[in-house]
Amino acid sequence: MKIARKILSTVMFAALPLFAHAGAIDQLRGFLNDTRSYKADFEQAVIGRNGRKPQESSGTLAIQRPGKLRWEVVKPYPQLVVGDGEKIWIHDPELQQVTVRKAGQALGGSPAALLAGSNELERNFTLREAGEADGLAWVEAVPKVADSGFEKVRIGMAGREMKAMELHDNFGQTTHIRLLRGERNPALAAGLFRFKPPAGSDVIGE
């Protein structure tokens, strides 16, 4: 379940395009109000507390507000997270396992709250502008609830595009994500946000 929680937190925050220049919080509110959908490719590296060789993966993501998402890892090992607005499904084909949670339970004070349709950010997060580094402007979001699974998230912006994200979890791991070929408000097929557990899968949760 810890692995599923980690994946869920990473996924749901990863897809959010933000603005992080001067007045970044106000720009974030405005952007959320104007964003209906988003899609991109991603590259991800997870670095453990001991700094050993990162675990790397890549894939695609899609968001349809409110509450619908799809995060699909293609390499090196397939994995899929789908949110249909009511439930969140996490499918690991290698383990033949599906973890399912109610969307309300999965969202709460997690990064998913930034994507679920509520723009009342300060209710769940403490937000601040975090300066510039690596040629990007950064925003930092710290959850107000203790059991969110992570300590903070940093989002790196270049103009009107989100280029990078760092997720610092409660286990000392840092997840670095690069978003590539991002597109705001594309037309997305409804089928992207539907999921049926494959026959023979072990379903855990609701």
C-alpha positions in Angstrom: 0.0 0.0 0.0 3.0 2.4 0.6 4.1 1.8 -3.0 0.5 2.6 -4.2 0.3 5.7 -2.1 3.7 6.9 -3.4 2.7 6.3 -7.0 -0.7 8.1 -6.4 0.9 11.1 -4.9 3.5 11.4 -7.6 1.1 10.9 -10.4 -1.5 13.4 -9.3 0.8 16.2 -8.8 3.0 15.6 -11.8 0.4 16.6 -14.4 -0.3 20.1 -13.2 1.0 23.0 -15.3 1.6 26.1 -13.1 3.1 29.5 -13.3 5.9 30.3 -10.9 7.2 33.7 -11.7 6.5 36.9 -9.7 3.0 36.5 -8.3 3.2 32.7 -8.8 0.4 31.9 -6.4 -2.1 34.3 -8.1 -1.0 32.9 -11.5 -1.6 29.4 -10.2 -5.1 30.3 -9.2 -5.8 31.9 -12.6 -4.3 29.0 -14.5 -6.4 26.4 -12.6 -9.5 28.4 -13.4 -8.6 28.4 -17.1 -7.4 24.8 -17.5 -9.8 22.1 -18.4 -7.4 19.4 -19.6 -3.7 18.7 -20.0 -1.5 16.1 -21.6 2.3 15.5 -21.7 5.1 12.9 -21.9 7.2 12.5 -18.8 10.6 11.2 -17.7 11.0 10.3 -14.0 13.9 9.5 -11.7 13.5 8.4 -8.1 16.5 8.9 -5.9 16.7 7.2 -2.5 18.0 8.7 0.8 21.4 7.1 0.2 21.8 8.7 -3.2 22.2 5.4 -5.1 21.6 5.1 -8.8 18.1 6.6 -9.7 15.2 4.4 -10.7 14.2 5.8 -14.1 11.0 5.5 -15.9 9.0 7.3 -18.7 5.5 7.5 -20.1 2.5 9.7 -20.7 -0.1 11.5 -18.7 -3.5 13.1 -19.2 -5.8 15.2 -17.0 -9.4 16.1 -17.4 -10.7 18.4 -14.7 -12.5 17.9 -12.4 -11.0 14.7 -11.0 -10.1 12.6 -14.0 -6.5 11.5 -14.8 -4.4 8.9 -16.5 -0.7 8.3 -15.7 0.9 5.5 -17.8 4.4 4.3 -17.2 5.7 2.7 -20.5 9.4 2.0 -19.7 11.0 0.1 -18.1 8.0 -1.7 -16.5 4.3 -0.9 -17.5 2.1 0.6 -14.8 -1.1 2.5 -15.0 -3.0 4.9 -12.8 -6.6 5.9 -13.8 -9.0 8.3 -12.0 -12.6 8.4 -13.2 -13.8 11.1 -10.9 -15.2 8.6 -8.4 -12.3 6.0 -7.9 -8.6 5.9 -8.4 -7.2 2.7 -10.0 -3.5 1.7 -9.8 -2.7 -1.3 -12.0 0.6 -3.2 -11.8 0.5 -5.7 -14.7 3.7 -7.5 -13.5 2.2 -8.2 -10.1 -1.3 -8.7 -11.6 -2.5 -6.4 -8.9 -5.0 -3.5 -8.9 -5.3 -1.1 -6.0 -8.5 1.0 -5.9 -9.5 3.9 -3.6 -12.4 6.3 -3.5 -11.4 9.6 -5.1 -12.3 11.6 -2.0 -10.1 9.4 0.2 -7.3 9.5 -2.3 -7.4 13.3 -2.8 -7.8 15.1 0.5 -4.6 16.9 1.4 -2.5 15.1 -1.3 -1.2 16.7 -4.4 -4.3 15.4 -6.1 -6.2 18.2 -4.5 -4.5 20.6 -6.9 -6.1 18.7 -9.8 -9.4 17.6 -8.5 -11.4 20.7 -9.3 -11.1 22.7 -6.0 -9.2 26.0 -6.3 -9.1 26.6 -2.6 -5.4 25.7 -2.4 -4.6 27.2 1.0 -7.1 24.9 2.6 -4.8 21.9 2.0 -1.4 23.5 1.2 1.0 26.2 2.3 2.3 27.7 -0.9 5.3 29.9 -1.4 7.5 31.2 -4.3 10.8 29.3 -4.0 13.1 31.5 -6.2 15.1 30.4 -9.3 17.4 27.5 -9.9 18.7 25.5 -12.9 17.2 28.2 -15.2 13.7 27.7 -13.8 11.4 29.6 -11.5 10.1 27.4 -8.6 7.0 27.1 -6.5 6.9 25.1 -3.3 3.8 23.4 -1.9 3.8 21.9 1.7 0.7 19.8 2.7 -1.1 20.8 5.9 -2.1 17.3 6.8 0.5 15.0 8.4 -0.4 11.8 6.5 -0.2 13.0 2.9 2.9 10.8 2.2 5.2 13.6 1.3 7.0 16.6 2.9 6.9 19.0 0.0 6.7 19.4 -3.8 8.7 21.9 -5.9 7.6 22.8 -9.4 10.0 24.3 -11.9 8.6 26.7 -14.5 9.9 28.3 -17.7 7.6 31.0 -18.9 4.1 29.6 -19.3 5.3 26.0 -19.3 6.0 23.5 -16.5 9.3 21.8 -17.1 10.2 20.0 -13.9 9.0 18.8 -10.5 10.6 17.5 -7.4 8.5 15.4 -4.9 10.1 14.9 -1.5 8.4 12.1 0.3 8.4 11.0 4.0 10.8 8.2 3.4 13.7 10.4 2.3 13.2 9.8 -1.4 13.1 12.5 -4.0 11.3 12.0 -7.3 12.4 14.2 -10.2 10.0 14.6 -13.1 10.5 16.3 -16.5 7.4 17.1 -18.5 7.8 17.1 -22.3 5.6 18.3 -25.1 2.9 19.5 -22.7 -0.4 20.7 -24.1 -3.1 22.6 -22.3 -6.8 22.1 -23.0 -6.6 19.4 -25.7 -9.6 17.3 -26.6 -9.2 14.0 -24.7 -11.2 10.8 -25.3 -13.5 9.8 -22.5 -12.1 6.2 -22.6 -8.7 7.4 -21.3 -10.3 7.8 -17.8 -12.2 4.5 -17.6 -10.7 1.3 -16.1 -11.8 -2.3 -15.7 -9.6 -4.6 -13.8 -8.2 -7.4 -16.1 -9.5 -10.9 -15.5 -7.4 -12.7 -12.9 -6.1 -9.5 -11.2 -5.9 -9.3 -7.4 -8.1 -6.2 -6.5 -7.2 -4.5 -3.2 -9.4 -1.8 -1.7 -12.9 -0.6 -2.5 
